[in-house]
Amino acid sequence: SPETFAHVAPTGLRSADFYRPAHAAIFAAMAAMHDSGQPVEAKTVADSLRRTGDLEKGGGVQTILNLVTGGSAPSSAAHYARIVVEMAVLRRLVGLGSEMASDAALVPSDVASFVADMRARLDQIEAPTVVQEPPRFSTWSDLAEMAETSRPDWVIEPFLDRGDRMLIV
């Protein structure tokens, strides 16, 4: 969805955060297209990857189509982007932990310097950005109270705009 990047950007998602190289290549193409103002849709992403010679790196046209047809709703993109970012951080921590264990097993001659170096390497791993979740409503009175205390353009984004009617069955 062309509008999705506005919701994904605050999560800090980067192509390096993806586990699968194909997904990283596709995301990198999508981000570059979005940054340059081009429409981000399955066909335009495939064309962009083809022009840069990265279509096969991105898994080919079929992978892009599978992501479009089998993916979640665009409104869930920020939620899943946060999950990808969090899993990437955890993979980096696991990798660093393994390296620390291997390096410590070699019994460094200067333990204080070793600990300082490990702390510095740990500090290089960025924690995921906390993004404010959209409001959740538990009861009709919560929804009515929110409508009275703040006047957003939407009530339930992107499904219910102010002035729309909804039938709850």
DSSP file with accessible surface (Angstrom, degrees, kcal/mol):
  #  RESIDUE AA STRUCTURE BP1 BP2  ACC     N-H-->O    O-->H-N    N-H-->O    O-->H-N    TCO  KAPPA ALPHA  PHI   PSI    X-CA   Y-CA   Z-CA
    1    1 A S    >         0   0   64      0, 0.0     3,-1.4     0, 0.0     4,-0.4   0.000 360.0 360.0 360.0 131.6    0.0    0.0    0.0
    2    2 A P  T 3   +     0   0   50      0, 0.0     3,-0.4     0, 0.0     4,-0.2   0.808 360.0  52.0 -60.6 -28.3    1.4    3.4   -0.9
    3    3 A E  T >> S+     0   0  128      1,-0.2     3,-1.0     2,-0.1     4,-0.5   0.603  86.5  86.8 -83.2 -10.9    0.3    4.9    2.4
    4    4 A T  H X> S+     0   0   20     -3,-1.4     4,-1.6     1,-0.2     3,-1.5   0.850  74.5  66.0 -64.0 -35.9    1.9    2.2    4.5
    5    5 A F  H 3> S+     0   0   15     -4,-0.4     4,-2.6    -3,-0.4    -1,-0.2   0.814  91.4  63.8 -61.1 -28.6    5.4    3.8    4.8
    6    6 A A  H <4 S+     0   0   69     -3,-1.0    -1,-0.3     1,-0.2    -2,-0.2   0.850 110.0  40.1 -62.5 -29.6    4.1    6.7    6.8
    7    7 A H  H << S+     0   0   81     -3,-1.5    -2,-0.2    -4,-0.5    -1,-0.2   0.759 117.2  48.4 -88.2 -26.7    3.1    4.2    9.5
    8    8 A V  H ><>S+     0   0   12     -4,-1.6     3,-1.9     1,-0.2     5,-0.7   0.849  94.2  74.0 -82.8 -34.4    6.3    2.1    9.2
    9    9 A A  G ><5S+     0   0   68     -4,-2.6     3,-1.8     1,-0.3    -1,-0.2   0.856  89.3  57.4 -52.3 -44.3    8.9    4.9    9.3
   10   10 A P  G 3 5S+     0   0   70      0, 0.0    -1,-0.3     0, 0.0    -2,-0.1   0.717  95.3  67.7 -64.8 -14.2    8.6    5.7   13.0
   11   11 A T  G < 5S-     0   0    2     -3,-1.9   118,-0.6    -4,-0.2    -2,-0.2   0.683 103.6-127.9 -76.9 -16.9    9.5    2.1   13.9
   12   12 A G  T < 5 +     0   0   37     -3,-1.8    -3,-0.1    -4,-0.4    -1,-0.1   0.643  43.6 172.9  79.3  15.0   13.0    2.6   12.6
   13   13 A L      < -     0   0   23     -5,-0.7     2,-0.3    -4,-0.1    -1,-0.2  -0.323   6.6-176.4 -61.4 133.9   12.8   -0.5   10.3
   14   14 A R    >   -     0   0  113      1,-0.1     3,-1.9    17,-0.0     4,-0.3  -0.909  40.1-112.1-127.3 159.9   15.8   -0.9    8.0
   15   15 A S  G >  S+     0   0   44     -2,-0.3     3,-1.5     1,-0.3    12,-0.1   0.857 116.0  63.9 -62.0 -30.9   16.5   -3.4    5.3
   16   16 A A  G 3  S+     0   0   67      1,-0.3    -1,-0.3     8,-0.1     8,-0.1   0.668  90.0  69.5 -67.0 -13.6   19.3   -4.9    7.5
   17   17 A D  G <  S+     0   0    2     -3,-1.9    -1,-0.3     7,-0.1     2,-0.2   0.669  78.2  97.3 -79.0 -15.7   16.6   -5.9   10.1
   18   18 A F    <   -     0   0   43     -3,-1.5     6,-0.1    -4,-0.3    67,-0.0  -0.524  62.9-152.3 -79.4 140.9   15.1   -8.6    7.9
   19   19 A Y  S    S+     0   0  179     -2,-0.2    -1,-0.1     1,-0.1     3,-0.0   0.895  82.2  64.9 -74.6 -43.1   16.2  -12.2    8.4
   20   20 A R  S  > S-     0   0  156      1,-0.1     4,-2.0     2,-0.0     3,-0.3  -0.720  76.3-144.4 -87.5 126.4   15.6  -13.2    4.8
   21   21 A P  H  > S+     0   0   95      0, 0.0     4,-2.5     0, 0.0     5,-0.2   0.850 100.3  57.9 -56.9 -35.1   17.8  -11.5    2.2
   22   22 A A  H  > S+     0   0   22      1,-0.2     4,-2.4     2,-0.2     5,-0.2   0.924 107.1  46.9 -62.2 -43.3   14.9  -11.4   -0.3
   23   23 A H  H  > S+     0   0   44     -3,-0.3     4,-2.7     1,-0.2    -1,-0.2   0.886 110.7  52.9 -66.6 -36.4   12.8   -9.5    2.1
   24   24 A A  H  X S+     0   0   20     -4,-2.0     4,-2.5     2,-0.2    -2,-0.2   0.921 110.3  47.6 -63.7 -42.7   15.7   -7.1    2.8
   25   25 A A  H  X S+     0   0    9     -4,-2.5     4,-2.2    32,-0.3    -2,-0.2   0.919 113.2  47.9 -65.4 -42.3   16.1   -6.4   -0.9
   26   26 A I  H  X S+     0   0    8     -4,-2.4     4,-2.6     2,-0.2    -2,-0.2   0.937 113.2  47.5 -64.6 -44.7   12.4   -5.9   -1.4
   27   27 A F  H  X S+     0   0   22     -4,-2.7     4,-3.0     1,-0.2     5,-0.2   0.914 109.5  53.5 -64.3 -40.9   12.2   -3.5    1.5
   28   28 A A  H  X S+     0   0   42     -4,-2.5     4,-2.3     1,-0.2    -1,-0.2   0.923 111.2  46.6 -60.3 -42.0   15.3   -1.6    0.4
   29   29 A A  H  X S+     0   0   11     -4,-2.2     4,-2.5     2,-0.2    -2,-0.2   0.928 113.2  49.1 -65.2 -43.5   13.7   -1.1   -3.0
   30   30 A M  H  X S+     0   0   54     -4,-2.6     4,-2.7     1,-0.2    -2,-0.2   0.916 111.8  48.5 -62.2 -43.9   10.4    0.0   -1.4
   31   31 A A  H  X S+     0   0   20     -4,-3.0     4,-2.8     2,-0.2    -1,-0.2   0.915 111.7  49.0 -64.5 -42.6   12.1    2.5    0.9
   32   32 A A  H  X S+     0   0   58     -4,-2.3     4,-1.5    -5,-0.2     6,-0.2   0.914 113.0  48.0 -63.7 -40.1   14.2    4.0   -1.9
   33   33 A M  H  <>S+     0   0    3     -4,-2.5     5,-2.5     2,-0.2     4,-0.3   0.925 112.7  47.9 -65.7 -44.9   11.0    4.4   -4.0
   34   34 A H  H ><5S+     0   0   71     -4,-2.7     3,-1.6     1,-0.2    -2,-0.2   0.929 109.9  52.7 -61.6 -44.6    9.1    5.9   -1.2
   35   35 A D  H 3<5S+     0   0  131     -4,-2.8    -1,-0.2     1,-0.3    -2,-0.2   0.816 110.6  47.7 -62.3 -30.0   11.9    8.3   -0.4
   36   36 A S  T 3<5S-     0   0   72     -4,-1.5    -1,-0.3    -5,-0.2    -2,-0.2   0.373 119.2-109.8 -93.6   4.8   12.0    9.5   -4.0
   37   37 A G  T < 5 +     0   0   69     -3,-1.6    -3,-0.2    -4,-0.3    -2,-0.1   0.587  69.5 142.5  83.0  10.7    8.2    9.9   -4.2
   38   38 A Q      < -     0   0   84     -5,-2.5    -1,-0.3    -6,-0.2     2,-0.1  -0.549  60.7 -96.9 -81.8 152.0    7.5    7.0   -6.5
   39   39 A P        -     0   0   75      0, 0.0     2,-0.8     0, 0.0    -1,-0.1  -0.444  32.0-141.9 -68.7 137.1    4.4    4.8   -5.9
   40   40 A V        +     0   0    7     -2,-0.1     2,-0.3     4,-0.1   -35,-0.1  -0.857  45.9 132.9-106.1  97.9    5.2    1.7   -3.9
   41   41 A E     >  -     0   0  104     -2,-0.8     4,-2.9   -40,-0.1     5,-0.3  -0.906  69.3 -95.6-138.8 165.8    3.1   -1.1   -5.4
   42   42 A A  H  > S+     0   0   29     -2,-0.3     4,-2.5     1,-0.2     5,-0.2   0.907 122.3  44.6 -53.2 -48.3    3.9   -4.7   -6.4
   43   43 A K  H  > S+     0   0  143      1,-0.2     4,-2.6     2,-0.2    -1,-0.2   0.927 114.9  47.2 -65.4 -43.9    4.5   -3.9  -10.1
   44   44 A T  H  > S+     0   0   32      2,-0.2     4,-2.3     1,-0.2    -1,-0.2   0.868 112.4  50.5 -69.0 -33.4    6.6   -0.8   -9.4
   45   45 A V  H  X S+     0   0    5     -4,-2.9     4,-2.7     2,-0.2     5,-0.2   0.937 111.4  48.0 -67.5 -45.1    8.7   -2.6   -6.8
   46   46 A A  H  X S+     0   0    7     -4,-2.5     4,-2.4    -5,-0.3    -2,-0.2   0.925 112.7  49.1 -60.9 -42.3    9.3   -5.5   -9.2
   47   47 A D  H  X S+     0   0   42     -4,-2.6     4,-2.5     2,-0.2    -1,-0.2   0.905 110.9  50.2 -63.2 -41.2   10.3   -3.0  -12.0
   48   48 A S  H  X S+     0   0   14     -4,-2.3     4,-1.8     1,-0.2     6,-0.2   0.928 111.9  47.0 -63.3 -45.1   12.6   -1.2   -9.6
   49   49 A L  H  X>S+     0   0    2     -4,-2.7     5,-2.3     1,-0.2     6,-1.0   0.878 111.4  52.2 -64.4 -37.0   14.3   -4.4   -8.6
   50   50 A R  H ><5S+     0   0  128     -4,-2.4     3,-1.0     4,-0.2    -2,-0.2   0.930 108.4  50.7 -64.4 -43.7   14.6   -5.4  -12.3
   51   51 A R  H 3<5S+     0   0  164     -4,-2.5    -1,-0.2     1,-0.3    -2,-0.2   0.855 113.8  44.1 -62.6 -37.7   16.2   -2.1  -13.2
   52   52 A T  H 3<5S-     0   0   84     -4,-1.8    -1,-0.3    -5,-0.2    -2,-0.2   0.476 113.6-116.5 -86.7  -2.9   18.8   -2.4  -10.4
   53   53 A G  T <<5S+     0   0   63     -3,-1.0     4,-0.2    -4,-0.5    -3,-0.2   0.644  87.6 110.8  78.8  14.2   19.5   -6.1  -11.2
   54   54 A D     >< +     0   0   59     -5,-2.3     4,-2.1    -6,-0.2    -4,-0.2   0.262  35.8 105.0-104.5  11.6   18.2   -7.1   -7.8
   55   55 A L  T  4>S+     0   0   20     -6,-1.0     5,-2.7     1,-0.2    -1,-0.1   0.931  86.3  42.9 -61.5 -43.6   15.0   -8.9   -8.9
   56   56 A E  T >45S+     0   0  152      1,-0.2     3,-1.7     3,-0.2    -1,-0.2   0.884 111.0  55.7 -70.0 -35.5   16.5  -12.4   -8.3
   57   57 A K  T 345S+     0   0  132      1,-0.3   -32,-0.3    -4,-0.2    -1,-0.2   0.862 105.8  53.8 -61.0 -33.0   18.0  -11.2   -5.0
   58   58 A G  T 3<5S-     0   0    0     -4,-2.1    -1,-0.3   -33,-0.2    -2,-0.2   0.355 127.8-101.5 -82.5   4.9   14.5  -10.2   -4.0
   59   59 A G  T <>5 -     0   0   30     -3,-1.7     4,-0.7    -5,-0.1    -3,-0.2   0.494  61.8 -89.3  91.4   0.4   13.2  -13.7   -4.8
   60   60 A G  H  >< -     0   0    6     -5,-2.7     4,-1.5    -6,-0.2     3,-0.3  -0.083  58.0 -57.1  86.2 174.8   11.7  -12.8   -8.1
   61   61 A V  H  > S+     0   0   56      1,-0.2     4,-2.7     2,-0.2     5,-0.2   0.876 131.2  60.2 -60.9 -38.3    8.3  -11.6   -9.1
   62   62 A Q  H  > S+     0   0  120      1,-0.2     4,-2.7     2,-0.2    -1,-0.2   0.902 102.5  51.6 -62.1 -38.4    6.6  -14.6   -7.5
   63   63 A T  H  X S+     0   0   37     -4,-0.7     4,-2.2    -3,-0.3    -1,-0.2   0.932 110.5  48.8 -63.4 -42.1    8.0  -13.7   -4.0
   64   64 A I  H  X S+     0   0    8     -4,-1.5     4,-2.0     1,-0.2    -2,-0.2   0.943 112.8  47.5 -63.2 -45.0    6.7  -10.1   -4.4
   65   65 A L  H  X S+     0   0   75     -4,-2.7     4,-2.9     1,-0.2     5,-0.3   0.898 109.8  53.2 -63.9 -38.6    3.3  -11.4   -5.4
   66   66 A N  H  X S+     0   0   83     -4,-2.7     4,-2.5    -5,-0.2    -1,-0.2   0.889 108.4  50.3 -62.9 -38.7    3.2  -13.9   -2.6
   67   67 A L  H  X S+     0   0   71     -4,-2.2     4,-0.9     2,-0.2    -1,-0.2   0.885 113.5  46.0 -66.1 -37.5    3.9  -11.1   -0.1
   68   68 A V  H  < S+     0   0   90     -4,-2.0    -2,-0.2    -5,-0.2    -1,-0.2   0.943 121.1  35.9 -70.3 -46.8    1.1   -9.0   -1.5
   69   69 A T  H  < S+     0   0  112     -4,-2.9    -2,-0.2     1,-0.2    -3,-0.2   0.814 126.5  37.3 -80.1 -28.8   -1.5  -11.7   -1.6
   70   70 A G  H  < S+     0   0   65     -4,-2.5    -1,-0.2    -5,-0.3    -3,-0.2   0.452  97.7 100.8-102.3  -0.7   -0.4  -13.5    1.5
   71   71 A G  S  < S-     0   0   45     -4,-0.9     2,-0.1    -5,-0.2    -3,-0.1  -0.142  74.6 -97.2 -80.7 175.9    0.5  -10.5    3.6
   72   72 A S        -     0   0   74      1,-0.2    -1,-0.1     2,-0.1     5,-0.1  -0.310  54.3 -71.6 -83.4 173.9   -1.5   -8.8    6.3
   73   73 A A    >   -     0   0   53      1,-0.1     3,-2.2    -2,-0.1     4,-0.3  -0.336  42.9-118.1 -64.5 145.0   -3.6   -5.7    5.9
   74   74 A P  G >  S+     0   0   68      0, 0.0     3,-1.8     0, 0.0     4,-0.3   0.822 113.0  67.5 -55.8 -27.9   -1.6   -2.5    5.4
   75   75 A S  G 3  S+     0   0   66      1,-0.3     3,-0.2     2,-0.1     4,-0.2   0.715  98.3  52.7 -67.4 -16.5   -3.0   -1.1    8.6
   76   76 A S  G <> S+     0   0   40     -3,-2.2     4,-2.2     1,-0.2    -1,-0.3   0.418  79.5 100.5 -94.5   0.8   -1.0   -3.8   10.5
   77   77 A A  H <> S+     0   0   22     -3,-1.8     4,-2.7    -4,-0.3     5,-0.2   0.884  79.4  50.2 -58.4 -43.5    2.3   -2.8    8.9
   78   78 A A  H  > S+     0   0   17     -4,-0.3     4,-2.3    -3,-0.2    -1,-0.2   0.908 109.5  52.5 -64.1 -38.6    3.6   -0.8   11.8
   79   79 A H  H  > S+     0   0   88     -4,-0.2     4,-1.6     1,-0.2    -2,-0.2   0.952 114.3  41.3 -60.6 -48.9    2.8   -3.6   14.2
   80   80 A Y  H  X S+     0   0  109     -4,-2.2     4,-2.4     1,-0.2    -2,-0.2   0.849 110.4  58.0 -71.4 -31.8    4.7   -6.1   12.1
   81   81 A A  H  X S+     0   0    5     -4,-2.7     4,-2.5    -5,-0.3    -1,-0.2   0.919 105.2  51.0 -62.2 -42.1    7.6   -3.7   11.4
   82   82 A R  H  X S+     0   0   29     -4,-2.3     4,-2.7     1,-0.2    -1,-0.2   0.898 108.9  51.7 -62.1 -38.0    8.1   -3.4   15.2
   83   83 A I  H  X S+     0   0   62     -4,-1.6     4,-2.7     2,-0.2     5,-0.2   0.935 109.8  48.9 -64.1 -44.2    8.2   -7.2   15.4
   84   84 A V  H  X S+     0   0   39     -4,-2.4     4,-2.2     2,-0.2    -2,-0.2   0.932 112.8  48.1 -61.2 -44.1   10.9   -7.3   12.7
   85   85 A V  H  X S+     0   0   12     -4,-2.5     4,-2.3     2,-0.2    -2,-0.2   0.937 112.6  48.3 -62.4 -46.1   12.9   -4.6   14.4
   86   86 A E  H  X S+     0   0   87     -4,-2.7     4,-2.4     1,-0.2    -2,-0.2   0.918 111.9  48.6 -62.4 -42.9   12.7   -6.4   17.8
   87   87 A M  H  X S+     0   0   82     -4,-2.7     4,-2.6     1,-0.2    -1,-0.2   0.888 109.7  53.2 -66.2 -35.4   13.7   -9.8   16.3
   88   88 A A  H  X S+     0   0    1     -4,-2.2     4,-2.4    -5,-0.2    -1,-0.2   0.921 108.8  49.2 -64.4 -42.3   16.6   -8.1   14.6
   89   89 A V  H  X S+     0   0   13     -4,-2.3     4,-2.4     1,-0.2    -2,-0.2   0.934 111.5  49.1 -62.0 -44.1   17.8   -6.6   17.8
   90   90 A L  H  X S+     0   0   90     -4,-2.4     4,-2.6     1,-0.2    -2,-0.2   0.903 109.5  51.8 -64.5 -39.1   17.5  -10.0   19.5
   91   91 A R  H  X S+     0   0   91     -4,-2.6     4,-2.5     1,-0.2    -1,-0.2   0.915 110.0  49.8 -62.3 -40.3   19.5  -11.7   16.7
   92   92 A R  H  X S+     0   0   77     -4,-2.4     4,-2.6     1,-0.2    -2,-0.2   0.902 111.0  49.3 -64.4 -39.8   22.2   -9.1   17.1
   93   93 A L  H  X S+     0   0   66     -4,-2.4     4,-2.8     2,-0.2    -2,-0.2   0.911 110.8  49.6 -65.3 -41.8   22.3   -9.8   20.9
   94   94 A V  H  X S+     0   0  100     -4,-2.6     4,-2.4     2,-0.2    -2,-0.2   0.931 112.1  48.7 -62.6 -43.7   22.5  -13.5   20.4
   95   95 A G  H  X S+     0   0   30     -4,-2.5     4,-2.3     1,-0.2    -2,-0.2   0.933 113.2  46.3 -61.6 -44.4   25.3  -13.1   17.9
   96   96 A L  H  X S+     0   0   13     -4,-2.6     4,-3.0     1,-0.2    -1,-0.2   0.906 110.2  54.1 -65.8 -39.9   27.2  -10.8   20.2
   97   97 A G  H  X S+     0   0   36     -4,-2.8     4,-2.4     1,-0.2    -1,-0.2   0.911 109.1  48.4 -60.6 -40.8   26.6  -13.1   23.2
   98   98 A S  H  X S+     0   0   71     -4,-2.4     4,-2.5     2,-0.2    -1,-0.2   0.917 112.4  48.3 -64.8 -43.0   28.1  -16.0   21.2
   99   99 A E  H  X S+     0   0   95     -4,-2.3     4,-3.0     1,-0.2     5,-0.2   0.910 111.0  51.2 -63.4 -41.1   31.1  -13.9   20.2
  100  100 A M  H  X S+     0   0   50     -4,-3.0     4,-2.8     1,-0.2    -2,-0.2   0.921 110.6  48.3 -61.5 -44.8   31.6  -12.8   23.8
  101  101 A A  H  X S+     0   0   63     -4,-2.4     4,-2.0     2,-0.2    -2,-0.2   0.925 113.9  46.4 -63.1 -44.0   31.5  -16.4   25.0
  102  102 A S  H  X S+     0   0   77     -4,-2.5     4,-0.7     1,-0.2    -2,-0.2   0.929 115.2  46.2 -63.4 -45.0   34.0  -17.5   22.4
  103  103 A D  H >< S+     0   0   58     -4,-3.0     3,-0.7     1,-0.2    -2,-0.2   0.887 112.0  50.7 -66.9 -37.7   36.3  -14.6   23.1
  104  104 A A  H >< S+     0   0   47     -4,-2.8     3,-2.0     1,-0.2    -1,-0.2   0.860 102.2  61.3 -68.3 -32.8   36.1  -15.1   26.9
  105  105 A A  H 3< S+     0   0   77     -4,-2.0    -1,-0.2     1,-0.3    -2,-0.2   0.753  93.8  64.4 -65.7 -20.4   36.9  -18.8   26.5
  106  106 A L  T << S-     0   0  139     -4,-0.7    -1,-0.3    -3,-0.7    -2,-0.2   0.480 109.2-128.2 -79.8  -1.1   40.3  -17.7   25.0
  107  107 A V    <   -     0   0  117     -3,-2.0    -3,-0.1     1,-0.1    -2,-0.1   0.981  22.3-135.0  52.0  80.2   41.1  -16.1   28.4
  108  108 A P        -     0   0   39      0, 0.0     3,-0.2     0, 0.0    -1,-0.1  -0.301   4.2-132.6 -62.8 148.1   42.1  -12.6   27.5
  109  109 A S  S    S+     0   0  132      1,-0.2     2,-0.7     2,-0.1    -2,-0.0   0.840 100.2  45.1 -72.5 -31.5   45.2  -11.2   29.2
  110  110 A D     >  +     0   0   82      1,-0.2     4,-2.2     2,-0.1    -1,-0.2  -0.828  66.3 177.8-115.6  92.9   43.6   -7.9   30.1
  111  111 A V  H  > S+     0   0   89     -2,-0.7     4,-2.8    -3,-0.2     5,-0.2   0.887  79.2  55.8 -65.1 -38.9   40.1   -8.8   31.5
  112  112 A A  H  > S+     0   0   74      1,-0.2     4,-2.3     2,-0.2    -1,-0.2   0.932 110.8  44.6 -61.7 -43.6   39.3   -5.2   32.3
  113  113 A S  H  > S+     0   0   64      2,-0.2     4,-2.7     1,-0.2    -1,-0.2   0.890 111.7  54.0 -66.4 -38.2   39.9   -4.1   28.7
  114  114 A F  H  X S+     0   0   39     -4,-2.2     4,-2.5     2,-0.2    -2,-0.2   0.944 110.0  46.5 -61.0 -46.4   38.0   -7.1   27.5
  115  115 A V  H  X S+     0   0   54     -4,-2.8     4,-2.6     2,-0.2    -2,-0.2   0.921 112.5  50.4 -63.0 -43.0   34.9   -6.2   29.6
  116  116 A A  H  X S+     0   0   56     -4,-2.3     4,-2.3    -5,-0.2    -1,-0.2   0.916 111.1  49.0 -62.0 -41.2   35.1   -2.6   28.5
  117  117 A D  H  X S+     0   0   81     -4,-2.7     4,-2.4     2,-0.2    -2,-0.2   0.918 111.1  49.5 -64.9 -42.3   35.3   -3.7   24.8
  118  118 A M  H  X S+     0   0   11     -4,-2.5     4,-2.4     1,-0.2    -2,-0.2   0.904 110.3  50.7 -65.0 -39.6   32.3   -6.0   25.3
  119  119 A R  H  X S+     0   0  166     -4,-2.6     4,-2.5     2,-0.2    -1,-0.2   0.918 110.3  49.8 -62.8 -42.8   30.3   -3.2   26.9
  120  120 A A  H  X S+     0   0   46     -4,-2.3     4,-0.9     2,-0.2    -2,-0.2   0.914 111.0  48.9 -63.3 -41.0   31.1   -0.9   24.0
  121  121 A R  H  < S+     0   0   52     -4,-2.4     3,-0.5     1,-0.2     4,-0.4   0.893 111.1  50.5 -67.0 -36.0   30.0   -3.5   21.5
  122  122 A L  H >< S+     0   0   76     -4,-2.4     3,-1.6     1,-0.2    -2,-0.2   0.905 105.4  56.4 -67.6 -38.3   26.8   -4.0   23.4
  123  123 A D  H 3< S+     0   0  132     -4,-2.5    -1,-0.2     1,-0.3    -2,-0.2   0.732  96.1  66.3 -66.4 -19.9   26.1   -0.3   23.4
  124  124 A Q  T 3< S+     0   0  148     -4,-0.9     2,-0.7    -3,-0.5    -1,-0.3   0.674  81.2  88.9 -75.5 -16.7   26.3   -0.3   19.6
  125  125 A I  S <  S-     0   0   34     -3,-1.6     2,-0.3    -4,-0.4   -36,-0.0  -0.748  78.5-140.0 -84.9 117.2   23.2   -2.4   19.5
  126  126 A E        -     0   0  141     -2,-0.7     3,-0.1     1,-0.1    -2,-0.1  -0.591   9.1-126.7 -82.0 136.2   20.3    0.0   19.3
  127  127 A A        -     0   0   81     -2,-0.3     3,-0.1     1,-0.1    -1,-0.1  -0.464  40.9 -90.2 -73.5 150.7   17.1   -0.8   21.3
  128  128 A P        -     0   0   44      0, 0.0     2,-0.3     0, 0.0    -1,-0.1  -0.304  44.3-106.2 -62.4 147.5   13.9   -0.7   19.3
  129  129 A T        -     0   0   79   -118,-0.6     2,-0.6    -3,-0.1   -44,-0.1  -0.542  28.6-128.8 -72.7 134.3   12.1    2.6   19.1
  130  130 A V        -     0   0  140     -2,-0.3     2,-0.4    -3,-0.1    -1,-0.1  -0.786  26.6-165.2 -87.4 120.9    8.9    2.7   21.2
  131  131 A V        -     0   0   33     -2,-0.6     2,-0.2   -53,-0.1  -120,-0.0  -0.907  26.0-110.5-110.4 134.1    6.1    3.9   19.0
  132  132 A Q        -     0   0  175     -2,-0.4    -2,-0.0     1,-0.1     0, 0.0  -0.451  34.4-132.6 -63.3 124.0    2.8    5.1   20.5
  133  133 A E        -     0   0   72     -2,-0.2     3,-0.1     1,-0.1    -1,-0.1  -0.470  27.0-100.0 -73.0 149.8    0.1    2.6   19.7
  134  134 A P        -     0   0   57      0, 0.0    -1,-0.1     0, 0.0    22,-0.0  -0.333  56.0 -82.0 -64.4 154.4   -3.2    3.9   18.4
  135  135 A P        -     0   0   59      0, 0.0     2,-0.4     0, 0.0    -3,-0.0  -0.285  42.6-150.6 -61.9 143.0   -5.9    4.1   21.0
  136  136 A R        -     0   0  184     -3,-0.1     2,-0.5    20,-0.0    20,-0.0  -0.926   6.5-146.2-112.6 142.8   -7.8    0.9   21.9
  137  137 A F        +     0   0   62     -2,-0.4     3,-0.1     1,-0.1     4,-0.0  -0.909  18.6 178.9-114.4 130.9  -11.3    1.0   23.1
  138  138 A S  S    S+     0   0  100     -2,-0.5     2,-0.3     1,-0.2    -1,-0.1   0.736  70.9  16.3-100.2 -26.8  -12.7   -1.5   25.6
  139  139 A T  S  > S-     0   0   67      1,-0.1     4,-1.7     0, 0.0     3,-0.3  -0.940  76.6-108.8-140.9 164.9  -16.2   -0.1   25.9
  140  140 A W  H  > S+     0   0  169     -2,-0.3     4,-2.7     1,-0.2     5,-0.2   0.884 119.2  57.6 -60.7 -35.8  -18.6    2.2   24.1
  141  141 A S  H  > S+     0   0   77      1,-0.2     4,-2.9     2,-0.2    -1,-0.2   0.877 102.8  53.9 -66.5 -33.4  -18.2    4.7   27.0
  142  142 A D  H  > S+     0   0   54     -3,-0.3     4,-2.4     2,-0.2    -1,-0.2   0.927 110.4  46.9 -62.6 -43.4  -14.4    4.7   26.3
  143  143 A L  H  X S+     0   0   17     -4,-1.7     4,-2.2     2,-0.2    -2,-0.2   0.931 113.7  47.2 -63.7 -44.2  -15.1    5.6   22.7
  144  144 A A  H  X S+     0   0   43     -4,-2.7     4,-1.7     2,-0.2    -2,-0.2   0.911 111.7  51.2 -65.0 -40.7  -17.6    8.3   23.7
  145  145 A E  H  X S+     0   0  122     -4,-2.9     4,-2.4     1,-0.2     5,-0.2   0.925 109.8  49.4 -63.8 -41.7  -15.2    9.7   26.2
  146  146 A M  H  X S+     0   0   30     -4,-2.4     4,-2.3     1,-0.2    -1,-0.2   0.911 108.5  53.5 -64.0 -39.0  -12.4    9.9   23.7
  147  147 A A  H  < S+     0   0   20     -4,-2.2    -1,-0.2     1,-0.2    -2,-0.2   0.854 113.1  44.2 -63.7 -32.8  -14.8   11.6   21.2
  148  148 A E  H  < S+     0   0  140     -4,-1.7    -2,-0.2    -5,-0.2    -1,-0.2   0.848 116.7  43.7 -80.0 -35.7  -15.6   14.3   23.9
  149  149 A T  H  < S+     0   0  105     -4,-2.4     2,-0.3     1,-0.2    -2,-0.2   0.784 124.4  20.3 -85.4 -27.7  -12.0   14.9   25.1
  150  150 A S     <  -     0   0   53     -4,-2.3    -1,-0.2    -5,-0.2     0, 0.0  -0.989  63.8-144.9-140.0 152.4  -10.2   15.0   21.8
  151  151 A R        +     0   0  156     -2,-0.3    -4,-0.1    -3,-0.1     4,-0.1  -0.651  27.6 171.8-118.7  72.2  -11.4   15.6   18.3
  152  152 A P        -     0   0   30      0, 0.0    10,-0.1     0, 0.0    -2,-0.0  -0.382  43.3-118.9 -73.7 164.5   -9.4   13.5   15.9
  153  153 A D  S    S+     0   0  139      8,-0.1     9,-1.8    -2,-0.1     2,-0.3   0.684  98.8  42.0 -73.4 -19.4  -10.4   13.3   12.2
  154  154 A W  E     -A  161   0A  66      7,-0.2     7,-0.2     1,-0.1     3,-0.2  -0.881  56.5-165.6-125.6 159.2  -10.9    9.6   12.7
  155  155 A V  E    S+     0   0A  18      5,-3.0     2,-0.4    -2,-0.3     6,-0.2   0.760  93.0  12.9-108.1 -48.6  -12.5    7.4   15.3
  156  156 A I  E >> S-A  160   0A  56      4,-1.7     4,-3.1   -20,-0.0     3,-1.4  -0.890 103.8-108.9-129.6  99.1  -11.1    4.0   14.3
  157  157 A E  T 34 S-     0   0   88     -2,-0.4     4,-0.0     1,-0.3    -3,-0.0  -0.475  89.3  -3.6 -71.3 136.9   -8.4    4.5   11.7
  158  158 A P  T 34 S+     0   0   81      0, 0.0    -1,-0.3     0, 0.0     3,-0.1  -0.801 132.1  52.8-100.5  24.0   -8.8    3.8    8.8
  159  159 A F  T <4 S+     0   0  151     -3,-1.4     2,-0.5     1,-0.2    -2,-0.2   0.808 105.3  39.8 -93.1 -33.3  -12.2    2.3    9.0
  160  160 A L  E  <  -A  156   0A  22     -4,-3.1    -5,-3.0     4,-0.1    -4,-1.7  -0.915  63.5-169.5-130.6 106.5  -14.4    4.9   10.7
  161  161 A D  E >   -A  154   0A  83     -2,-0.5     3,-2.5    -7,-0.2    -7,-0.2  -0.568  44.4 -81.6 -87.0 156.9  -14.1    8.6   10.1
  162  162 A R  T 3  S+     0   0   88     -9,-1.8    -1,-0.1     1,-0.3     3,-0.1  -0.321 121.3  25.9 -56.0 133.4  -15.9   11.2   12.2
  163  163 A G  T 3  S+     0   0   72      1,-0.4    -1,-0.3    -3,-0.1     2,-0.1   0.198  95.6 118.0  94.2 -17.3  -19.5   11.5   11.0
  164  164 A D    <   -     0   0   86     -3,-2.5    -1,-0.4     1,-0.0     2,-0.4  -0.402  58.9-131.9 -74.3 161.2  -19.6    7.9    9.6
  165  165 A R        -     0   0  239     -3,-0.1     2,-0.4    -2,-0.1    -4,-0.1  -0.893  16.6-164.6-115.9 147.5  -22.0    5.4   11.1
  166  166 A M        -     0   0   93     -2,-0.4     2,-0.6    -6,-0.1    -6,-0.0  -0.997  10.5-148.1-133.1 134.5  -21.2    1.9   12.2
  167  167 A L        -     0   0  152     -2,-0.4     2,-0.6     2,-0.0    -2,-0.0  -0.898  12.6-159.3-101.9 121.3  -23.6   -0.9   12.9
  168  168 A I              0   0  114     -2,-0.6    -2,-0.0     0, 0.0     0, 0.0  -0.904 360.0 360.0-103.8 121.6  -22.4   -3.3   15.6
  169  169 A V              0   0  171     -2,-0.6    -2,-0.0     0, 0.0     0, 0.0  -0.889 360.0 360.0-110.8 360.0  -24.1   -6.7   15.5
